[in-house]
Amino acid sequence: MVTLAASEHGDGPALVLLHAFPLHAGLFSGVVPRLTGWRVLTPDLRGFGSSPLGDDEPAMAAMADDVVALMDERGIDQAVLGGVSMGGYVAMEMLRRHPGRLRGLLLVDTKAGADAAEAAAGRLATAEAVLREGSRVLTPMLDVLLGPTTRRTRPEVVATVRRWLDEADPATVAWALRAMARRPESFSTLTDGGVPLAAVVGEEDALSPPADAEAMARTRPGSAVLVVPGCGHLAVLEDPALAAGALRSGLASLV
């Protein structure tokens, strides 16, 4: 377990937002001010941003336990947990390990399935490559993290994500890739978890497309699926105003 760096904004019921791989809590800088009426906590997951990596074996469980420790530190008994991509995997692992700490789940541009063998092998190969060659091997991710509309019309977002990819710590990147490759499927966890959920997805998300959001929503009948037009896998960064509106609608369906 490590102590996570985290920022807080606002007052109200607790909302913990977990960022995507291989980024940090700055992913949410445009949406957090728009989530009025919530006490929003945005941690850097272990090894990313200002949080230490620690020496635990790579596992979603370690990341989930870090978040629980952060909630304990901040005096938060229960929270709505929101996760983008890898952050969604951590949120679902929290539901598996610590179901009593969640009021609801806001699953953003993520999926509940485990990696197929080929995808897991690809993550492990990338982990080895980044340790050998550095974070420049992540540059091709730009084409799948950002939707075509963003790549065509939002150069400032492309430049920001390119910089964040370059800044990612290779040891942390390798650790997280290995943890994601080993993660279990979470459909059964969502079905049995007993908490409401909402799914938010970029219309142009090629990594976790709307079909994945709909599949997660089907585990809890009546769950909302909210699509953010003109955005890809990082909708919360690509169009913060539209994404924040979707997040607010999702949160309203949970409480």
C-alpha positions in Angstrom: 0.0 0.0 0.0 1.2 3.5 -0.8 0.0 7.0 0.2 -1.6 8.6 -2.8 -1.2 12.3 -3.7 -4.7 13.7 -4.2 -6.5 17.0 -4.7 -10.0 18.0 -3.4 -12.5 20.4 -4.8 -16.0 21.4 -3.6 -18.4 20.2 -0.9 -21.1 17.6 -0.7 -21.2 13.8 -1.0 -17.8 12.3 -1.9 -16.9 11.5 -5.5 -13.6 9.9 -6.1 -12.3 10.1 -9.8 -9.6 7.7 -10.9 -7.6 8.5 -14.0 -6.6 6.6 -17.1 -3.3 4.9 -18.0 -0.6 6.2 -18.3 -1.8 9.6 -17.2 -2.5 11.3 -13.8 -5.2 13.3 -12.0 -4.7 16.3 -14.3 -7.0 14.4 -16.7 -9.9 15.7 -14.7 -8.8 19.4 -14.5 -11.5 20.6 -16.9 -14.4 18.6 -15.5 -13.9 18.9 -11.7 -14.9 22.6 -11.5 -18.2 21.7 -13.3 -19.2 19.0 -10.8 -20.8 21.4 -8.3 -22.5 20.0 -5.2 -19.9 17.2 -4.8 -16.7 16.8 -2.8 -14.5 15.6 -5.6 -11.3 13.8 -4.8 -8.8 13.2 -7.6 -5.8 11.0 -6.7 -2.7 10.2 -8.7 -2.8 6.4 -8.8 0.4 4.7 -7.6 3.5 5.7 -9.6 1.7 8.3 -11.6 1.8 12.0 -11.1 3.1 12.7 -7.6 2.3 9.3 -6.0 5.1 6.7 -5.3 5.1 3.4 -7.0 5.9 1.3 -4.0 7.1 -2.3 -4.1 3.9 -4.4 -4.3 3.5 -6.9 -7.0 1.5 -5.6 -10.0 -2.2 -6.0 -9.3 -5.4 -4.1 -9.5 -5.9 -5.2 -5.8 -3.0 -3.1 -4.7 -4.3 0.0 -6.5 -7.8 -0.5 -5.1 -6.4 -0.8 -1.5 -4.5 2.4 -2.0 -7.8 4.2 -2.8 -9.5 2.8 0.3 -6.5 3.9 2.4 -6.9 7.4 0.9 -10.6 7.5 1.7 -9.7 6.5 5.3 -7.2 9.2 5.5 -9.7 11.8 4.3 -12.5 10.5 6.6 -14.6 9.3 3.7 -16.7 6.2 4.7 -18.5 5.9 1.3 -18.1 7.5 -2.1 -19.3 7.3 -5.6 -16.3 6.0 -7.5 -15.7 7.1 -11.0 -13.0 5.6 -13.2 -11.7 6.3 -16.7 -10.2 3.3 -18.5 -7.6 1.8 -16.0 -9.3 3.9 -13.3 -12.5 2.0 -14.1 -10.6 -1.3 -13.6 -9.5 -0.1 -10.2 -13.1 1.0 -9.4 -14.4 -2.4 -10.3 -11.7 -4.1 -8.2 -12.8 -1.9 -5.3 -16.3 -3.1 -5.7 -15.0 -6.7 -5.6 -12.8 -6.1 -2.5 -14.5 -3.3 -0.6 -18.2 -3.2 -1.7 -19.3 -1.4 1.5 -17.2 1.7 0.6 -19.1 2.4 -2.6 -22.4 4.3 -3.0 -22.3 3.9 -6.8 -20.1 3.5 -9.8 -19.5 5.9 -12.7 -17.7 3.9 -15.3 -16.1 6.1 -18.0 -14.6 4.9 -21.3 -13.8 1.5 -19.7 -14.8 -2.1 -19.9 -15.6 -5.0 -17.6 -14.1 -7.9 -19.6 -10.6 -9.3 -18.9 -8.0 -9.1 -21.6 -8.0 -11.8 -24.3 -4.8 -13.7 -24.4 -3.5 -11.7 -27.4 -4.2 -8.4 -25.7 -2.6 -9.5 -22.4 0.5 -10.6 -24.3 0.6 -7.2 -26.0 0.5 -5.4 -22.7 3.4 -7.6 -21.4 5.4 -7.0 -24.5 4.9 -3.2 -24.2 6.0 -3.4 -20.5 9.3 -4.9 -21.6 9.7 -2.4 -24.4 9.1 0.6 -22.3 11.7 -0.6 -19.8 14.2 -1.0 -22.6 13.5 2.0 -24.7 11.7 4.5 -22.4 8.3 6.1 -22.6 8.6 7.1 -26.3 7.3 3.7 -27.2 3.9 5.0 -25.9 3.6 7.7 -28.6 1.5 5.6 -30.9 -1.2 5.5 -28.2 -2.2 9.0 -29.3 -4.1 7.4 -32.2 -6.3 5.3 -29.9 -6.5 7.5 -26.8 -8.0 10.4 -28.7 -10.9 10.4 -31.1 -10.5 11.5 -34.7 -12.4 14.7 -34.1 -10.0 15.6 -31.3 -6.9 14.7 -33.4 -8.3 16.8 -36.2 -9.6 19.9 -34.4 -8.1 20.1 -30.9 -4.3 20.4 -31.3 -3.9 21.6 -27.7 -5.4 18.4 -26.4 -3.1 16.3 -28.6 -0.1 18.2 -27.4 -1.1 17.8 -23.8 -1.5 14.0 -24.1 1.7 13.7 -26.1 3.6 15.5 -23.3 2.0 13.3 -20.6 2.9 10.1 -22.5 6.5 11.3 -22.7 6.6 12.1 -19.0 5.2 8.8 -17.8 7.7 6.9 -15.6 8.8 3.7 -17.4 8.8 1.5 -14.2 5.3 2.7 -13.4 4.1 2.1 -16.9 5.5 -1.5 -16.9 4.0 -2.1 -13.5 0.5 -0.9 -14.5 0.6 -2.8 -17.8 1.4 -6.0 -16.0 -1.4 -5.4 -13.4 -4.0 -4.7 -16.2 -2.9 -7.8 -18.1 -3.7 -9.9 -15.0 -7.0 -8.4 -14.1 -10.1 -10.7 -13.9 -13.3 -10.1 -15.6 -15.8 -7.9 -13.7 -19.2 -8.6 -15.2 -20.0 -10.9 -12.3 -18.8 -8.3 -9.9 -21.0 -5.6 -11.3 -24.0 -8.0 -11.4 -23.6 -9.1 -7.7 -22.1 -5.9 -6.3 -25.4 -4.3 -5.2 -24.5 -0.7 -6.1 -26.0 1.4 -8.9 -23.9 2.2 -11.9 -23.9 4.6 -14.9 -21.6 4.4 -17.9 -20.2 7.3 -19.8 -18.4 6.8 -23.1 -17.0 8.8 -25.9 -18.8 8.3 -29.2 -15.5 7.8 -31.0 -13.8 5.6 -28.3 -12.0 2.8 -30.2 -10.5 1.2 -27.1 -13.7 0.9 -25.0 -16.5 1.6 -27.5 -20.2 2.3 -26.7 -20.9 -1.4 -27.0 -18.7 -2.0 -23.9 -20.6 0.7 -22.0 -23.9 -0.9 -22.9 -22.6 -4.3 -21.8 -21.7 -3.0 -18.4 -25.0 -1.2 -18.0 -26.9 -4.4 -18.7 -25.5 -6.0 -15.5 -27.7 -3.6 -13.5 -31.1 -3.1 -15.3 -32.1 0.5 -15.6 -28.5 1.8 -15.6 -27.8 4.9 -17.7 -25.5 5.0 -20.7 -24.4 8.5 -21.7 -22.5 9.1 -24.9 -20.2 12.1 -25.3 -20.3 13.1 -29.0 -17.1 13.9 -30.9 -14.8 12.4 -28.3 -12.7 9.3 -28.0 -11.2 7.4 -25.0 -10.3 10.5 -23.0 -13.7 12.3 -23.3 -13.2 14.0 -20.0 -10.1 15.8 -21.4 -11.2 16.1 -25.1 -14.4 18.1 -24.3 -14.7 18.8 -20.6 -17.9 20.7 -20.9 -19.8 18.0 -22.7 -18.2 15.2 -20.6 -19.0 17.0 -17.4 -22.7 17.2 -18.5 -22.7 13.5 -19.0 -21.0 12.9 -15.7 -23.6 15.0 -13.9 -26.4 13.1 -15.6 -24.8 9.8 -14.6 -24.4 11.0 -11.0 -28.0 12.2 -10.9 -29.1 8.6 -11.8 -27.1 7.1 -9.0 -28.3 9.1 -6.0 
